[in-house]
Amino acid sequence: MPDSKTAVSGTQSAGQKERFIGLEWLRFFLGLYIVIFHTLHTYPSISSWSHYVTDIGFFSTSAFFVLSGFLLTHVYLDDAHRMREPVKSFLLKRFSNLYPIHIGSLILAMSVSALVGYLAIAPGDSDISLRFVVYDVNNDIGQLDWKSLNHTMSPLETGINLLLNLTLLHAWNPLYLTFNPPSWSISALFFFYLTFPWLAPRLRRVLHPRRAMLWVNLIYLIPPLIVVFTTNYGVPETGILHRNPLIRLPEFAAGILLYTFYAQQRSAGRSMSPSRQLLALLGVAASIAVALFLLGRGHAWYYLLHDGLLLPAQLMLVYVAAQWGEPRSRRIKRLASRLGGASLPMFALHVPLYAIFSRVERVLSGDPGLCLSDFRGCLAAAGEVHLWLYPVFLLLTVLFCIVFQEQFVVRVRRWLLRHLLHKTPRTHVDKMS
């Protein structure tokens, strides 16, 4: 996803791009919600209600894909709706932006997974290994017999899936998630980037983008409807609907069309008033509330909500955030940019970071003094995780991802671009990407 450079109102000088500061904030909060989605449920003391917060985590990933299509169209297409630069340059920049995040998170996740399984601090840790995976299903099998979904990959399977991860193809595995589960979204994003030079110029020329978004939404609903009427919500259909890049492409395409609609409205001098923005956000909130209700009404609703029914709400959320003006404070603008830049690392890194934080917390809440004399005894005496420390985890995750993005990803990206493009990024579009 590009680092956006935005403003929402006022006249830009020639060649200057808008800066969507509101989308920076949205990127950050989408990333933060994914962290909460995957971690909050681990606290038994709030299990009676925490699922209301975490049941709809997929909304965040889908909105992220929509936002990515919107911003890429803004950055990389010119006024004639053509690519601003050669396709090779575009793809190398996108690769250089994603790959350091993916490889850094993959190495961390694999190291933490091996260490967690060896130390066995928390209940169930002894089962964890690099080869341990869980089959994707959306039925009651996992609730009735959890172990029936557990699978230990053979050495050949492990090698194939490692190769898929190294080549950013792991989202195409419909059976199970491997090594660093949330990183499938990076694999899907890279596929979207491959389609962008062909797809975006065509969608950007659409004269009636709202009608086109409706058609894209209807097409998106076809696969889950087929699954609902023909399968038992098992393997591999769950994994296909969950993360197959071709199935998820309509979200990215809808983001491109959303920018087309935004540009048309901007050219006509139209914008949303604060009252209409509030009304639209209330509509998004109502959609989420209805979705939470429907998720409890059967497995079919999960597929439909996951793949299409919530797309209008996601489009509306991104569109409203694009209307938010640029603050006067440079400090706030800089903060928004840094937090937005850390959003994708938050998607990729939060699982291994929580594994580290929660195990350290367990050891410290037990008898940490034993660690100097009886290390195994210290681990055996580990206590529980405490909800009051959860905000500390969230804060540390955000700070770590900011540092990771700025000190590791940016430096590796610059090194890759110097060697792949044989130049240092200097142009306005280079800086934006």
Phi, psi and chi 1 to 4 in degrees:
 res  aa     phi    psi   chi1   chi2   chi3   chi4
   1 MET       -  137.0  172.9  176.4  -66.3      -
   2 PRO   -73.7  153.8   25.6  -30.7      -      -
   3 ASP   -78.4  114.1  -64.6  -28.2      -      -
   4 SER   -75.6  148.6   61.8      -      -      -
   5 LYS  -123.9  106.1  -59.2  -77.2 -179.6 -173.8
   6 THR  -136.1  160.6   59.0      -      -      -
   7 ALA  -149.2  153.7      -      -      -      -
   8 VAL  -109.3  -15.1  -84.6      -      -      -
   9 SER  -141.7  169.4   59.1      -      -      -
  10 GLY    92.0  171.9      -      -      -      -
  11 THR   -98.4  129.7  -55.0      -      -      -
  12 GLN   -89.8  147.8  -91.7   82.8   36.6      -
  13 SER   -71.7  166.3   59.8      -      -      -
  14 ALA   -59.0  132.0      -      -      -      -
  15 GLY    79.6   -4.9      -      -      -      -
  16 GLN   -89.7  138.7 -175.4  179.3   -1.9      -
  17 LYS   -96.9  151.6  -83.8  -70.5 -173.1  178.5
  18 GLU   -66.3  154.6  -71.2 -175.7  -83.2      -
  19 ARG  -117.9  112.8  -63.2 -166.9   46.4  166.3
  20 PHE   -90.7   79.7  -65.8  100.9      -      -
  21 ILE   -63.8  -34.1  -64.1  -62.1      -      -
  22 GLY   -60.0  -34.4      -      -      -      -
  23 LEU   -73.8  -26.8  -66.2 -176.1      -      -
  24 GLU   -63.3  -46.0  -64.6  -74.9   16.4      -
  25 TRP   -63.1  -40.5  -71.9  111.4      -      -
  26 LEU   -64.3  -43.1 -179.3   58.3      -      -
  27 ARG   -55.5  -44.7  -68.2  169.7   68.1 -164.2
  28 PHE   -63.1  -48.0  166.7   68.8      -      -
  29 PHE   -69.7  -30.2  -74.7  113.9      -      -
  30 LEU   -64.7  -43.2  -68.4  174.9      -      -
  31 GLY   -64.0  -42.2      -      -      -      -
  32 LEU   -64.1  -39.0 -175.2   63.7      -      -
  33 TYR   -66.2  -35.2  179.8   58.8      -      -
  34 ILE   -62.6  -39.0  -79.1  -66.6      -      -
  35 VAL   -60.2  -47.6  177.1      -      -      -
  36 ILE   -63.6  -41.3  -64.8  171.4      -      -
  37 PHE   -55.3  -40.6  166.7   57.7      -      -
  38 HIS   -91.8   -5.3  -77.1  138.7      -      -
  39 THR  -127.0  -30.6   56.1      -      -      -
  40 LEU   -62.6  -31.2 -173.3   64.0      -      -
  41 HIS   -68.5   -8.8   68.5  -83.7      -      -
  42 THR   -79.2   -3.8   60.9      -      -      -
  43 TYR   -97.9  107.7  -65.7   88.9      -      -
  44 PRO   -59.7  -30.2  -21.2   32.7      -      -
  45 SER   -65.0  -18.6   61.7      -      -      -
  46 ILE  -121.2   17.7   57.6  171.4      -      -
  47 SER   -63.5  -21.5   59.2      -      -      -
  48 SER   -70.9  -21.7   61.3      -      -      -
  49 TRP  -132.8  -12.4   59.2  -96.2      -      -
  50 SER   -62.5  -25.8   61.7      -      -      -
  51 HIS   -66.1  -24.2   65.1   93.8      -      -
  52 TYR   -65.5  -25.9  -68.1  112.6      -      -
  53 VAL   -84.5  -34.8  178.7      -      -      -
  54 THR  -104.0   -9.8   60.7      -      -      -
  55 ASP   -62.9  -25.1  -83.3   -7.1      -      -
  56 ILE  -114.9   33.6 -156.5  164.9      -      -
  57 GLY   -60.4  -28.1      -      -      -      -
  58 PHE   -62.5  -21.3   56.7   82.9      -      -
  59 PHE   -57.7  -38.9 -177.9   95.3      -      -
  60 SER   -66.8  -44.6 -175.0      -      -      -
  61 THR   -64.3  -43.0  -54.5      -      -      -
  62 SER   -63.7  -43.5  -64.7      -      -      -
  63 ALA   -62.2  -35.3      -      -      -      -
  64 PHE   -62.7  -41.9 -160.0   89.3      -      -
  65 PHE   -66.1  -41.2  -70.0  161.4      -      -
  66 VAL   -60.4  -47.5  169.8      -      -      -
  67 LEU   -61.2  -37.6 -166.6  155.7      -      -
  68 SER   -64.0  -43.9 -176.9      -      -      -
  69 GLY   -62.2  -39.8      -      -      -      -
  70 PHE   -61.6  -50.7 -176.1   99.5      -      -
  71 LEU   -70.9  -39.2  -75.0  179.0      -      -
  72 LEU   -62.2  -39.6  -80.2  173.4      -      -
  73 THR   -63.4  -40.8  -53.8      -      -      -
  74 HIS   -62.6  -40.9  172.7   67.0      -      -
  75 VAL   -81.9  -41.5  172.0      -      -      -
  76 TYR  -104.2   -6.7  -77.3  103.9      -      -
  77 LEU  -105.4  139.1  -64.7 -168.5      -      -
  78 ASP   -87.9 -173.6   60.6   20.6      -      -
  79 ASP   -65.8  -20.8  -66.9  -23.4      -      -
  80 ALA   -92.7    8.9      -      -      -      -
  81 HIS    65.4   33.0  -44.4  -36.3      -      -
  82 ARG  -114.6  160.0  -63.8  172.3  -59.6 -164.8
  83 MET   -62.4  136.5  -67.5  -69.3  -67.9      -
  84 ARG   -73.0  -16.3  -67.3 -179.7  179.2  -85.0
  85 GLU  -149.8  168.7   58.5 -174.0   78.6      -
  86 PRO   -59.7  149.9  -23.2   33.3      -      -
  87 VAL   -58.8  -40.7  172.3      -      -      -
  88 LYS   -59.3  -44.8  177.2 -177.8  176.5 -178.6
  89 SER   -62.0  -44.8  173.3      -      -      -
  90 PHE   -58.7  -48.7  165.2   78.7      -      -
  91 LEU   -67.4  -37.9  -68.2  177.2      -      -
  92 LEU   -65.5  -37.4  -72.1  176.1      -      -
  93 LYS   -66.6  -42.5  -72.0  178.1 -178.5  178.1
  94 ARG   -65.1  -42.3  -65.7  -64.9   87.0 -140.8
  95 PHE   -61.6  -44.0  172.7   80.0      -      -
  96 SER   -68.5  -21.7  -61.6      -      -      -
  97 ASN   -81.4  -38.5 -170.0   57.9      -      -
  98 LEU   -85.3  -42.0  -76.0 -176.6      -      -
  99 TYR   -64.1  -41.4 -153.8   63.7      -      -
 100 PRO   -60.2  -38.4  -23.5   34.8      -      -
 101 ILE   -63.0  -46.7  -62.3  173.5      -      -
 102 HIS   -65.0  -48.8  174.0   57.0      -      -
 103 ILE   -67.9  -41.5  -70.0  -59.2      -      -
 104 GLY   -60.1  -44.5      -      -      -      -
 105 SER   -70.6  -34.3   63.4      -      -      -
 106 LEU   -65.0  -45.4  178.1   65.2      -      -
 107 ILE   -63.0  -44.3  -66.9  172.0      -      -
 108 LEU   -62.9  -45.9  178.4   63.0      -      -
 109 ALA   -63.5  -42.4      -      -      -      -
 110 MET   -67.0  -39.4  -66.4  179.0   70.9      -
 111 SER   -65.0  -45.2  -57.6      -      -      -
 112 VAL   -66.2  -40.6  169.5      -      -      -
 113 SER   -60.2  -45.5  178.8      -      -      -
 114 ALA   -64.7  -40.5      -      -      -      -
 115 LEU   -69.5  -41.4 -174.8   61.5      -      -
 116 VAL   -61.6  -44.6  163.9      -      -      -
 117 GLY   -63.7  -34.5      -      -      -      -
 118 TYR   -74.1  -43.7  172.2   73.6      -      -
 119 LEU   -76.2  -34.3  -63.4  177.4      -      -
 120 ALA    51.9   58.5      -      -      -      -
 121 ILE   -82.3  -47.2  -63.9  171.9      -      -
 122 ALA   -95.4  158.3      -      -      -      -
 123 PRO   -57.7  133.1  -25.0   34.1      -      -
 124 GLY    88.4   -8.5      -      -      -      -
 125 ASP   -63.0  -31.2  -81.2    0.4      -      -
 126 SER   -64.6  -20.0   57.8      -      -      -
 127 ASP   -82.9  -15.5  -65.8  -30.0      -      -
 128 ILE   -78.7  134.5  -63.8  176.2      -      -
 129 SER  -157.7  174.5   70.7      -      -      -
 130 LEU   -63.9  -23.3  -65.6  177.5      -      -
 131 ARG   -98.3   -4.3  -63.9  165.3   56.7 -169.6
 132 PHE   -82.3  127.1  174.5   81.1      -      -
 133 VAL  -139.2  168.9  -66.3      -      -      -
 134 VAL  -127.7  127.9  178.5      -      -      -
 135 TYR   -64.0  145.4  -74.4  112.7      -      -
 136 ASP   -87.2  117.0  -78.4  -18.4      -      -
 137 VAL  -138.7  161.1  -63.1      -      -      -
 138 ASN  -131.4   51.5 -176.2   38.1      -      -
 139 ASN  -138.4 -166.7   50.4   37.2      -      -
 140 ASP   -87.0    0.1  -65.2  -34.6      -      -
 141 ILE   -59.3  -45.5  -65.4  175.6      -      -
 142 GLY   -65.0  -31.0      -      -      -      -
 143 GLN   -74.7  -35.3  -61.8  174.1   10.1      -
 144 LEU   -82.1  -35.0  -61.4  174.3      -      -
 145 ASP  -148.0   84.8 -177.4   13.0      -      -
 146 TRP   -58.5  -39.8  166.6 -109.5      -      -
 147 LYS   -66.7  -20.7  -71.3 -167.7  176.7  -65.2
 148 SER   -67.0  -19.3   67.3      -      -      -
 149 LEU   -93.3  -13.1  -59.0 -178.8      -      -
 150 ASN   -75.0  142.1  -64.5  -10.4      -      -
 151 HIS  -146.8  136.9  173.8   64.6      -      -
 152 THR  -105.4  116.8  -60.0      -      -      -
 153 MET   -65.9  143.0  -64.7 -174.0  -66.7      -
 154 SER   -71.8  165.9   67.2      -      -      -
 155 PRO   -56.1  -37.1  -28.8   36.3      -      -
 156 LEU   -67.0  -45.4  178.3   59.9      -      -
 157 GLU   -59.3  -42.9  -78.5 -179.2  -75.4      -
 158 THR   -61.1  -43.9  -54.9      -      -      -
 159 GLY   -64.6  -42.7      -      -      -      -
 160 ILE   -62.7  -44.7  -68.6  173.7      -      -
 161 ASN   -71.0  -30.3  -79.1  -74.1      -      -
 162 LEU   -66.1  -41.0 -178.6   58.6      -      -
 163 LEU   -63.4  -41.2  179.6   62.1      -      -
 164 LEU   -61.0  -40.1  -69.0  176.5      -      -
 165 ASN   -66.0  -43.2  -88.6  -92.3      -      -
 166 LEU   -67.0  -25.0  -67.5  175.2      -      -
 167 THR  -103.9   11.5   53.5      -      -      -
 168 LEU    59.8   33.6  -72.1  172.5      -      -
 169 LEU  -110.8    7.3  -65.9  172.3      -      -
 170 HIS   -71.0  -18.2   49.7  -65.3      -      -
 171 ALA   -68.2  -15.7      -      -      -      -
 172 TRP   -82.4   -7.3  -63.4   88.3      -      -
 173 ASN   -78.8  111.7  178.0   -5.0      -      -
 174 PRO   -88.3   -2.9   34.7  -35.7      -      -
 175 LEU   -87.9  -43.3  -57.7  178.4      -      -
 176 TYR  -162.9  163.1   43.5   70.8      -      -
 177 LEU   -95.4  143.4  -67.3  162.0      -      -
 178 THR  -124.9  149.2   56.9      -      -      -
 179 PHE    62.0  -69.6  -52.6  127.6      -      -
 180 ASN  -130.8   84.0 -175.5   28.2      -      -
 181 PRO   -48.2  -46.6  -30.7   37.1      -      -
 182 PRO   -65.5  -13.3  -22.6   35.0      -      -
 183 SER   -72.5   -2.8   72.3      -      -      -
 184 TRP   -57.8  -31.1   72.1  -95.2      -      -
 185 SER   -64.5  -31.6   58.8      -      -      -
 186 ILE   -68.8  -40.1  -65.0  179.3      -      -
 187 SER   -61.8  -43.4  173.3      -      -      -
 188 ALA   -64.8  -42.2      -      -      -      -
 189 LEU   -58.9  -40.6  -85.0  172.7      -      -
 190 PHE   -65.4  -37.6 -171.0   64.3      -      -
 191 PHE   -62.8  -41.7  173.0   76.3      -      -
 192 PHE   -59.2  -40.9  -59.9  160.0      -      -
 193 TYR   -62.9  -36.3  -64.6  162.6      -      -
 194 LEU   -64.0  -32.6  -68.0  174.6      -      -
 195 THR   -84.0  -18.9   69.9      -      -      -
 196 PHE   -58.1  -47.2 -178.1   83.0      -      -
 197 PRO   -60.0  -28.5  -24.9   36.3      -      -
 198 TRP   -88.9  -42.1  179.3   86.3      -      -
 199 LEU   -76.7  -46.8 -172.2   63.5      -      -
 200 ALA   -62.6  -46.9      -      -      -      -
 201 PRO   -59.0  -34.4  -25.8   36.8      -      -
 202 ARG   -72.1  -44.5  -71.7  163.2  174.5   79.9
 203 LEU   -70.3  -28.4  -64.7 -177.9      -      -
 204 ARG   -69.9  -21.1 -175.5   65.6 -179.4   84.6
 205 ARG   -92.0   -0.2  -64.7 -173.1  180.0   98.3
 206 VAL   -63.5  132.9  169.2      -      -      -
 207 LEU   -82.5  -27.2  -62.8  177.9      -      -
 208 HIS  -124.3   76.2  -56.0  -73.1      -      -
 209 PRO   -64.4  -31.2   20.7  -31.8      -      -
 210 ARG   -65.2  -41.8  -78.3 -170.3  -67.0 -172.4
 211 ARG   -64.5  -39.8 -173.1 -175.9  -53.7  167.7
 212 ALA   -65.8  -38.7      -      -      -      -
 213 MET   -62.9  -36.6  -78.6 -173.0  -84.0      -
 214 LEU   -63.5  -44.7  175.3   60.7      -      -
 215 TRP   -64.1  -41.4  -81.4  110.0      -      -
 216 VAL   -60.7  -41.1  166.6      -      -      -
 217 ASN   -63.4  -42.2 -158.8  165.5      -      -
 218 LEU   -65.7  -40.5  -68.0  175.0      -      -
 219 ILE   -62.9  -39.8  -67.6  170.6      -      -
 220 TYR   -61.0  -31.4 -169.3   21.4      -      -
 221 LEU   -79.2  -13.1  -77.5  166.2      -      -
 222 ILE   -62.9  -50.9  -67.6  174.2      -      -
 223 PRO   -57.8  -47.4  -26.5   37.0      -      -
 224 PRO   -63.9  -32.9   18.7  -30.8      -      -
 225 LEU   -65.6  -40.1  -74.7  171.0      -      -
 226 ILE   -61.4  -44.7  -67.7  173.4      -      -
 227 VAL   -63.9  -43.4  168.0      -      -      -
 228 VAL   -60.1  -39.9  166.5      -      -      -
 229 PHE   -89.4  -12.0  -73.8  113.6      -      -
 230 THR  -126.0   -7.6   62.9      -      -      -
 231 THR  -130.8  177.5   75.0      -      -      -
 232 ASN  -108.3   25.4   65.8  -14.0      -      -
 233 TYR    64.4   36.9  -44.2  132.7      -      -
 234 GLY  -110.2 -141.5      -      -      -      -
 235 VAL   -99.1  137.3  176.5      -      -      -
 236 PRO   -99.5    4.8   37.0  -35.7      -      -
 237 GLU   -61.9  -33.8   53.3  -93.8   24.5      -
 238 THR   -63.1  -46.2  -62.6      -      -      -
 239 GLY   -65.8  -34.2      -      -      -      -
 240 ILE   -64.8  -48.9  -68.3  173.7      -      -
 241 LEU   -67.8  -31.8  -67.5 -176.7      -      -
 242 HIS   -68.0  -45.1 -179.9 -156.2      -      -
 243 ARG  -143.7   -0.5   60.1 -176.1  171.8  -85.4
 244 ASN   -59.9  122.6 -177.5  -82.9      -      -
 245 PRO   -59.2  -35.2  -27.5   37.2      -      -
 246 LEU   -68.7  -38.2 -166.6   58.4      -      -
 247 ILE   -67.3  -36.8  -62.4  -64.0      -      -
 248 ARG   -85.7   -6.7  -58.4  -63.1  -65.7  -91.0
 249 LEU   -55.9  -34.5 -176.9   60.6      -      -
 250 PRO   -56.0  -30.0  -29.9   37.3      -      -
 251 GLU   -64.8  -45.1  -65.3  172.0  -17.5      -
 252 PHE   -65.3  -43.6 -176.9   72.4      -      -
 253 ALA   -63.2  -38.9      -      -      -      -
 254 ALA   -63.6  -34.0      -      -      -      -
 255 GLY   -64.5  -38.0      -      -      -      -
 256 ILE   -64.2  -44.9  -62.3  172.0      -      -
 257 LEU   -65.6  -34.5  -72.3  167.5      -      -
 258 LEU   -62.6  -40.2 -178.4   65.4      -      -
 259 TYR   -65.8  -37.3 -178.2   79.7      -      -
 260 THR   -58.6  -44.5  -59.6      -      -      -
 261 PHE   -65.0  -42.5  174.8   73.2      -      -
 262 TYR   -60.1  -44.3  170.7   84.6      -      -
 263 ALA   -64.6  -38.2      -      -      -      -
 264 GLN   -63.4  -44.2  -71.1 -179.4   -3.9      -
 265 GLN   -65.4  -40.0  -65.0  -64.4  -60.2      -
 266 ARG   -64.8  -42.0 -179.3 -172.1   56.9 -174.5
 267 SER   -64.2  -30.8  -63.9      -      -      -
 268 ALA   -85.1    0.8      -      -      -      -
 269 GLY    76.5   21.5      -      -      -      -
 270 ARG  -101.7  141.2  -57.7 -169.8 -169.7  103.2
 271 SER  -148.5  163.6   61.0      -      -      -
 272 MET   -82.9  131.4  -65.5 -177.0   75.7      -
 273 SER   -71.3  159.0   65.0      -      -      -
 274 PRO   -54.6  -37.4  -28.1   36.1      -      -
 275 SER   -67.9  -38.2   59.4      -      -      -
 276 ARG   -70.8  -34.2  -67.4 -175.3   65.6 -172.9
 277 GLN   -62.8  -43.8  -68.4  179.5   34.6      -
 278 LEU   -62.3  -43.1  177.2   59.5      -      -
 279 LEU   -62.2  -40.8 -175.1   62.4      -      -
 280 ALA   -64.7  -41.8      -      -      -      -
 281 LEU   -65.8  -35.4  -68.8  177.0      -      -
 282 LEU   -64.2  -35.9  -70.8  175.1      -      -
 283 GLY   -64.6  -40.4      -      -      -      -
 284 VAL   -62.2  -45.0  172.7      -      -      -
 285 ALA   -62.3  -39.9      -      -      -      -
 286 ALA   -64.9  -38.8      -      -      -      -
 287 SER   -61.8  -41.9  -61.5      -      -      -
 288 ILE   -65.9  -41.4  -67.4  173.8      -      -
 289 ALA   -62.5  -43.5      -      -      -      -
 290 VAL   -64.4  -39.9  171.8      -      -      -
 291 ALA   -61.9  -42.5      -      -      -      -
 292 LEU   -61.0  -37.6  -72.1  171.3      -      -
 293 PHE   -66.3  -45.6  171.2   76.9      -      -
 294 LEU   -69.0  -28.9  -67.7  176.6      -      -
 295 LEU   -60.6  -25.9  -76.4  172.9      -      -
 296 GLY   -88.0    3.7      -      -      -      -
 297 ARG  -103.1   11.1  -48.1  -56.5  -67.3  179.6
 298 GLY   134.9  159.2      -      -      -      -
 299 HIS   -66.4  -30.3  -59.1  -64.0      -      -
 300 ALA   -60.3  -36.8      -      -      -      -
 301 TRP   -64.8  -32.7  -75.6  110.8      -      -
 302 TYR   -60.6  -47.1  174.4   82.8      -      -
 303 TYR   -61.3  -44.9  -77.9  136.7      -      -
 304 LEU   -67.9  -40.1  -65.6  169.6      -      -
 305 LEU   -71.1  -38.1  -69.3  163.9      -      -
 306 HIS   -65.7  -38.6 -171.1  -74.3      -      -
 307 ASP  -120.5   66.5  -71.2   50.9      -      -
 308 GLY   133.0  -43.1      -      -      -      -
 309 LEU   -64.9  -29.2  -79.2 -173.4      -      -
 310 LEU   -94.9    0.8  -76.3  171.9      -      -
 311 LEU   -59.9  -41.2 -177.4   56.2      -      -
 312 PRO   -58.1  -39.2  -26.4   36.4      -      -
 313 ALA   -66.9  -37.4      -      -      -      -
 314 GLN   -68.0  -40.6  -68.7  147.4    1.1      -
 315 LEU   -63.1  -42.4  -71.2  165.0      -      -
 316 MET   -64.5  -39.9 -176.7   57.7   70.3      -
 317 LEU   -61.9  -46.2  179.1   61.6      -      -
 318 VAL   -65.4  -41.0  172.8      -      -      -
 319 TYR   -64.3  -42.0 -172.1   71.3      -      -
 320 VAL   -65.2  -44.0  171.2      -      -      -
 321 ALA   -62.6  -30.6      -      -      -      -
 322 ALA   -68.8  -17.0      -      -      -      -
 323 GLN   -83.7  -16.3  -52.8  -69.6  -39.4      -
 324 TRP   -69.7  131.7  -63.4  -20.3      -      -
 325 GLY   -72.6  166.3      -      -      -      -
 326 GLU   -82.7  127.5 -176.6  175.7   -8.6      -
 327 PRO   -68.3  156.5   26.3  -34.1      -      -
 328 ARG   -74.4  -31.4  -66.7 -178.1  178.9  179.7
 329 SER   -71.2  122.3  171.0      -      -      -
 330 ARG   -65.1  -32.1  -73.1 -170.6  175.7 -176.4
 331 ARG   -64.5  -42.0 -176.4  174.0  -61.3  177.6
 332 ILE   -68.2  -40.1  -66.8  177.6      -      -
 333 LYS   -62.2  -41.2  -73.7 -172.1  -74.2 -172.1
 334 ARG   -66.1  -39.9  173.1   61.0  175.5  159.3
 335 LEU   -63.7  -44.6  176.2   62.5      -      -
 336 ALA   -60.1  -41.9      -      -      -      -
 337 SER   -64.2  -42.2  178.5      -      -      -
 338 ARG   -68.0  -41.6  -62.3 -177.9   74.0 -173.8
 339 LEU   -68.1  -41.3  -68.9  175.4      -      -
 340 GLY   -62.7  -39.7      -      -      -      -
 341 GLY   -65.1  -24.5      -      -      -      -
 342 ALA   -86.8   -1.9      -      -      -      -
 343 SER   -65.2  -47.2   58.8      -      -      -
 344 LEU   -67.1  -41.5 -164.6   53.7      -      -
 345 PRO   -57.6  -32.9  -30.2   37.4      -      -
 346 MET   -64.0  -41.5  -71.0  168.1   63.2      -
 347 PHE   -57.2  -43.1  -89.1   75.9      -      -
 348 ALA   -85.0  -29.3      -      -      -      -
 349 LEU  -103.9  -12.7  -70.4  165.9      -      -
 350 HIS   -68.3  -29.5   68.5  -87.3      -      -
 351 VAL   -66.6  -53.1  168.4      -      -      -
 352 PRO   -64.4  -32.9   19.4  -31.6      -      -
 353 LEU   -65.7  -39.5  -68.5  179.4      -      -
 354 TYR   -69.5  -36.3 -175.9   71.3      -      -
 355 ALA   -59.4  -41.7      -      -      -      -
 356 ILE   -67.5  -50.7  -65.5  170.2      -      -
 357 PHE   -60.3  -47.5 -179.0   86.9      -      -
 358 SER   -67.3  -36.0   59.7      -      -      -
 359 ARG   -72.1  -39.0  -90.5   61.6  178.1 -169.7
 360 VAL   -62.9  -42.7  170.3      -      -      -
 361 GLU   -61.7  -41.5 -179.1 -175.2  -10.4      -
 362 ARG   -61.4  -43.2  -74.6  177.8  179.3  -86.3
 363 VAL   -65.0  -43.6  170.5      -      -      -
 364 LEU   -68.0  -28.5  -66.7  178.0      -      -
 365 SER   -85.4   -3.2   64.4      -      -      -
 366 GLY   -95.2 -111.9      -      -      -      -
 367 ASP  -131.4   74.9 -170.7   -1.3      -      -
 368 PRO   -62.9  -22.2   21.7  -32.4      -      -
 369 GLY   -61.0  -26.8      -      -      -      -
 370 LEU   -67.5  -21.4  -82.8  176.2      -      -
 371 CYS   -61.5  -25.4  -69.3      -      -      -
 372 LEU   -79.6  -25.1  -62.7  176.6      -      -
 373 SER  -114.8  -33.6   57.9      -      -      -
 374 ASP  -139.7   87.0 -177.9    5.6      -      -
 375 PHE   -62.2  -46.8 -175.2   67.8      -      -
 376 ARG   -65.4  -37.3  -82.6  -66.1  169.3 -174.8
 377 GLY   -64.6  -35.4      -      -      -      -
 378 CYS   -63.8  -42.8  174.4      -      -      -
 379 LEU   -67.4  -38.4  -60.1 -176.9      -      -
 380 ALA   -66.2  -26.5      -      -      -      -
 381 ALA   -87.9    7.1      -      -      -      -
 382 ALA   -57.1  142.9      -      -      -      -
 383 GLY   -96.3 -148.3      -      -      -      -
 384 GLU  -106.3  167.0  -59.8  -65.8  -31.4      -
 385 VAL   -85.8  150.7  -68.6      -      -      -
 386 HIS  -122.0  132.4  -56.0  -74.1      -      -
 387 LEU   -61.8  -32.2 -175.1   61.5      -      -
 388 TRP   -66.4  -18.4   66.1  -88.5      -      -
 389 LEU   -90.0   -6.5  -78.1  174.4      -      -
 390 TYR   -59.8  -42.0 -171.8   64.0      -      -
 391 PRO   -58.9  -30.8  -25.4   35.6      -      -
 392 VAL   -64.7  -42.5  176.8      -      -      -
 393 PHE   -60.5  -46.0  160.5   70.2      -      -
 394 LEU   -60.8  -43.9  -65.1  178.3      -      -
 395 LEU   -63.5  -46.0  176.7   61.1      -      -
 396 LEU   -64.1  -36.5  -68.5  176.9      -      -
 397 THR   -63.6  -45.4  -62.7      -      -      -
 398 VAL   -61.5  -47.2  171.4      -      -      -
 399 LEU   -63.0  -42.6  -66.0  175.8      -      -
 400 PHE   -62.9  -41.9 -177.8   88.4      -      -
 401 CYS   -69.6  -32.6  -71.1      -      -      -
 402 ILE   -63.3  -47.9  -70.1  173.9      -      -
 403 VAL   -64.1  -42.7  173.6      -      -      -
 404 PHE   -58.7  -44.7  178.3   81.9      -      -
 405 GLN   -65.9  -46.9  174.2   68.5   22.5      -
 406 GLU   -81.2  -31.6  -63.7  176.6   -4.3      -
 407 GLN  -100.7  -22.5  -59.7  -58.6  -39.7      -
 408 PHE  -111.1  -59.2  175.2   74.4      -      -
 409 VAL   -61.4  -48.4  175.4      -      -      -
 410 VAL   -61.9  -41.7  170.6      -      -      -
 411 ARG   -68.3  -43.4  -66.4 -174.9 -178.8 -170.3
 412 VAL   -66.0  -39.2  174.4      -      -      -
 413 ARG   -60.6  -45.1 -179.3  174.3   61.8 -161.8
 414 ARG   -61.6  -40.7  -72.7  173.0  178.6  167.6
 415 TRP   -64.0  -44.0 -177.5   87.7      -      -
 416 LEU   -62.8  -43.7  -73.9  172.0      -      -
 417 LEU   -66.7  -36.4  -70.5  176.1      -      -
 418 ARG   -61.5  -37.0  -80.7 -160.7  -59.1  -90.4
 419 HIS   -89.5  -29.3  -71.5   77.8      -      -
 420 LEU   -87.5  -38.4  -64.7  174.7      -      -
 421 LEU  -102.2  -10.5  -68.9  177.2      -      -
 422 HIS    59.9   35.8  -53.0  -67.1      -      -
 423 LYS  -157.9  160.5   68.1  176.1 -176.3  178.4
 424 THR   -94.5  129.2  -58.8      -      -      -
 425 PRO   -57.6  124.1  -22.0   32.5      -      -
 426 ARG  -133.1  -25.3  -67.4 -175.5 -176.1  -83.4
 427 THR   -72.7  166.4   69.2      -      -      -
 428 HIS   -58.7  -44.8 -179.7   68.5      -      -
 429 VAL   -66.7  -37.8  172.0      -      -      -
 430 ASP   -57.2  -47.8  -73.5  -19.6      -      -
 431 LYS   -65.7  -36.3  -66.6  176.8 -179.2  178.2
 432 MET   -69.8  -28.0  -68.8  178.1   65.9      -
 433 SER   -87.3      -   64.3      -      -      -
